[in-house]
Amino acid sequence: MICILKALAGYLILLFVGTNLLGFIVRSFFPPTYTNDTEIHFLNEEIRKLKRAATITTILFSIITISYFYALYYFWNIGIVIVAAILMLSRIPDLLFEIKTGKKVTFKTMPKTAIDVLCTILFWIALPLLWYSLCYLK
């Protein structure tokens, strides 16, 4: 029973940390753009000025993500690193949808393409894999 609780808590922690790290990296590659109004033109100019900061942020958080994977491997095992990578990769389509539309993904608004279904399946496969990695892999 303790192992199941550890797996659930670890799943939520890996999901939270991985999603936030991925958000910093992916949002730098796909900055928001606006149409051509006077105020919106000003926003586009500000976005162009911030591209250097976005590049630095991407590099910094890429290094932090690699360090995160290394720490997971060093303190636990390769199974947990695989789970963390699966959770991060399964979040990419939702994150790109949020960036493109500016809306949070809900059950009604989420796209239902084959890649989204595959990512949802991977998202849920990560939980038993984490349980196995925590309880049986050494």
ABEGO torsion letter per residue (X at the ends): XAAAAAAAAAAAAAAAAAAAAAAAAAAAABBBBBBBBAAAAAAAAAAAAAAAAAAAAAAAAAAAAAAAAAAAAAABBAAAAAAAAAAAAAAAAAAAAAAAAGBBBBAAABBBBAAAAAAAAAAAAAAAAAAAAAAABX
